[in-house]
């Protein structure tokens, strides 16, 4: 699963937060608990202001960092944090999960899933991309992410009586422009899905770009984009497990929620590695020792991403009751 390069806000980047970080380190290493407790309680108010002002990415990092300091630290800070009316609900949920040491599931999860997914025939879609400093295909720019692989799982409609899960995969071959063939295969694979789950806006952005690059398919690609459902906002709003450790990425939440499924058995384990390996296969295949094995590894990785989404939706529905 390839994502756009990010430049996240550094943890505790403001001058006030730098002071806060230093105080927290000093106070949590004070030997006597009775000495550090009043000092930690003094820290509650600036911590609340910092959390209130932070965006959700920085707030997630702060909460994850707090979790690493131990129960006694959180116990001193929580009274003020719980009483902070302006603290976002997501932050309160994260802090509650850390202090209680358990997963928190909000009551509205079931309705949110119903609104987003209903009883539709569901697809699950993931892309892998490559980026080239010097563009090699028309209508692409330097370092632009170009889709060269997809995986699509599809469940039958609950009332259809059809068979089990269907899976379709595509991985480009050779240095020629794969987008026309990829789009035809993608549209065919996703045609019968009524709603399609993705785990970020990444796929929608790439589909909209493909619609601009391949105008003959633009209408059908935009219709596909309209079927997409982004799952992370539902998870972020209704579920938090202490083992998320401040992250809502697919790999971060998968193990806590679906512990029997992981990426540990795969040769390709992340989108950046996949992108490099695909580029090698496409442009310098003669340097790849076992091309068929490399293709199998890449196909297995992308398939695992969509299968992880299948299992994640199943688990969320279980949690919603």
N, C-alpha and C positions, 0 to 999 in steps of 0.2 A: 504494500500500500504506500504509494509515493505521495508525499505532501510537499507543498511549496516551502522553500526555505524560510525559516522564521528567525526573527531577532527579538526574543522575548525580553521583557523588562527585567533587568537584573534584580535579584532578591534584595530587598532593603536598599534601593538605589538612592533614595533621598537623604539629605544630611540628617534629618531627624531619625530616619530609620537606621542609619549607620550608628548613631548614638544608642538607639534602642538595642541593636544587635550586640554592641559591646557590653551594655549593662546586663543584658540577659545572660551572656556568657559568664560575666563576673559573678553575678548573683547566684546562678545555678551551680557554680563550683565552690561556693562558700561551704565550708565543712559542716557547720551546725545548721540544722533545719530551722531551729527557732530564730536564727539570725537572718536567714534568707527570706523567710516567709513575709515579714513586713516590707522588705524591699521589693519582692515580687508583686505584692499588692499595690505598691506605689506605681508599678509599671503598668497596671491594668488600664488606666485612663489613656495614656499615649498609645497603647496597643490597640485599644478600641478605635481611636481616631485614625490610626494607620490602616486598620482593616476596613473601616468605612470608606476611606478615600481610595483604596486600591481597586484596580480592575480585577476581574475574576481570575486571570492567570496569576497575577502577583498574590492575590489572596489565597489561592490554592497552595502556592509555594510556602507562604507564611504558615498556614495551618499545618502543612506537612512538616515543616521545620519544628514547630511547637511539639508535634507528636514525638519527635525524637528526644525531647528533653525529659520525658518521664512523667508519671502520674502526679508526683508531688508538685511539679511546676504547674501543670494544667489545673490542679486542684486550687492553687492560689489564685490563678488568673480567671477561672471560669465564672465566679459570681458577678464580676463586672461585665464580662463578655455576654453572659446570658441576659443581663439587664439592659444591654445596649439596644434601644429600640430601632436605631438606624442601621444596625448591622444587617446585611443582607441575609435572607433566609438560608441561602446556600452555605454561607459561612457558619451560621448557627448550627445547621445540620452537621457540617463537618466537625465542628468542635464538640458537639454532643456525641457523635460517633466515637471520637477519640477518647473522651472522658469516660464514656460508658463501655468502651471496648467492644462494640457490636455494630452490626449494620443497621442503618436507619432507612426505613422505607416509608415514604409519605403516603397518606391515604388516597391522594388523587392519582396515583400511578395507573390504576386500571382504566380510569376515564381518559387519561392522556393517551394511553395505548389504543383505546377504542377510537378516539378522535383521529389519531394518526393512521392507524392500520385497519380498523374495523374488522370485517370478516372477508376482506378482499383476498384474491389470489396474489400471494406475495412473491416478489423477486428480491434478490440480494445481489448487489453489484459492487465490484471493485475494479479499479484501474491500476495499471503500472505504466510509468512513463519514462522517457529518456529526455535528457537536455544536452544540447550541443552548443559549444561556444561559437562555432561557425555553422550556421544552418545548412542542412543538406537537402531539405525538401521545400517545395513552394509554400508560400503563405506562412512561413515560420520565421521567428526572429532568434537572436542570440539567447541562449539559455532558456528558451521557451519550452515548457513541458508539453511533450507530444505523446499522446496515448499510443502504445504499441502492444498492449496486452489487456485482456479483461477476463474476469471470472464471473459467472452468473449462476446462482442457485435459484430454483423456483419451486415453490410448494404448490400442490394442487389446491383448487378452491375447496373449502371445507365441505361443501354440499355437492361437489361434482362427481364423487365416486371414482376419480382418477387414481392412478397408481402413486408411487412415492415421489420423493424429491428428484428433480431433474437438474443436471448440471451441464453447462456449456462453457467451453474455454477457448480462448484464441491467444496466440503468441506469434508475432510477426517473424518472418524469416527473410534473410538477405537484406541488402542495402537499399532496395527500392522503397518508394513511399508506400507504407502499409495502410494508410488511412482509408482509401476507398474500400478495400476489402474488409478492413476491420469494421467500418461503419455498417456495411451490408450484413456482416455476421452478427454484429451487436443488435441491430434492429430486428433481425430474424429471431435471435435468442430471447429478446425481451418483449416480443410482440404480445404474448398472451398474459403477461403479468399486469395486474390492475394497479398495484402500488409496488414501488421498488425501494427497498431499504438501502441506505448508504451510511457510512460512519464518518461524515464530515461533508462540507459543501464541495469538496474537491471534484467529485464526479460530475456534479451539475455544472461547475465552471468549465471543465474539459468538454462536456457535451455541447455547451453553448459555443465554445470556440470551434468545435467541429462543424457546427451548423453554419458558422461564418465562412469556414474554409472550404466546405463542400456544399454549396448552395442547392445542388440537385436533391440533397437529402435534408435540407434545412427544416421543412415542415415536420417531418417525422422525428427528427432529432429534438425539436422543441417540444413535440408531444411526449417524447420520452422524458425529457427534463421535467415536464409537468407532473409526471408520476412519481418522482423521487421524494422520499421521506428521510429527513436527517434525524438519526437516532440520538446523538449526544445531548441535545437540549433536554430530551425526556429524562435521560439518565442523570444529568446534572441537576435537574429540578426536583427529582423525586427519590434518588437513591444515593447513599454514600456508605462505603465500607472503609474501615480504618486502613485496610491494606491497599486502597487506591493510592495512598501516600501523596495526595494532592493532585493526582493526574486523572484525567478522564479519557486518555487515549484508549484505543481498543485493547491493546496489549496490557495496559495497566489495570483495566477493570475485568479482563477476561478471567484471569486466575482466581481472584476473590469470588467472582460470581459463578464461574463454570470451572471448578478446580481440576476436573478430569481432562480439560482441553488446554493445550499449550502449543508453542512453536518449537519446543526443545528438540523434537525429533527431526526437524527440517535442516537442510543444508543452507538454505537462504532464509534469513530470519528478520529482515527488515527491508523497507522500501528503498533505502539508499543502496544497499547491497544488490537488490534486484535490478535497479536502474543501471548500475555499473555492469552487471553480468549480461543484461540484455544488450547493451551497447556493444559489448565484446562480441556477442553472437552475431549481431547485425553487420558490424563493420570490420571486424578482424577475426572472423570465424576460424581462419587457418591457424590462429594462435591458441585456440581452445582445444585442450587435449581430448576431451570426451564431449562432443557437442550434444549428442542425444541425452546424455546424463544431465548436462547443464539445462537443457530444455525441460526435462522432467522435474528438476529441482525448482525451476522458476514456475512451472505450472502448478506444482504442489504448494508453493508459497502463496500464490494468488488465490488458489482454491481454498486454502486454510483461512484466508481473510473472510471470504464470503460464508464459509461454514461457521466461522466464529460468530458472525452476525446472526445466522440461523439459530444457533444455540443460545445466543444472548437474548434474542426476542423470546424464545421459549422460557428462559429463566425469568425474565421480567414479567411475563404473564403468570408464571408460578408465584412470584413474589406479590403480584397484585391480587392473587386469590381468585 
